[in-house]
Amino acid sequence: MIPHKKRVAGFFRLLTLLFLGSCVGYGESPVARSVGFETIERGQQSGVRTSKAAVILDETAWSRFWMEHKKTAPSDATPPAVDFSKEMVIAIFLGGRPTGGFSVSVAEISIPESAGGLSVNYEEIKPGRRCIVPMVITYPYQIVRLARNEGTVVFNHAIRVKDCSSR
């Protein structure tokens, strides 16, 4: 007969293995392939005043888009060079936020094998209750470039609240 402590320890080991086995791959997409991207620009102030996600596939749209984005800073009106025969641009704007401390972060871009196209996962980061933030209206955004993909683009928005309680 197995002593009581060994039986209990064995039981908990079995439960742990069953639990870990059931969690493998949770939240992951095993059939999605991650796509590299480069941030063109990220910041707190944009001429784009509404919340939107944009996919830009040609030079004309890029020039128009950049002019709207930079309308508050006309000296930066020339858009960065993008080779639209090989690349595309994805831009995410949160719209107006009541204070500083808000930001947007593209976490991952992937190609789901089953659906094709692109899946863009991004986070809106909000300041927590104890965060000290400037009292200014902001317009957070991130603009990225990546290899061109002609498929449908799906945007997945998550919200994360920044914890400033340890300060």
Summary of the structure (lengths in Angstrom):
residues: 167
radius of gyration: 22.1
end to end distance: 54.5
largest distance: 82.4
contacts: 428
relative contact order: 0.22
helix: 20%
strand: 38%
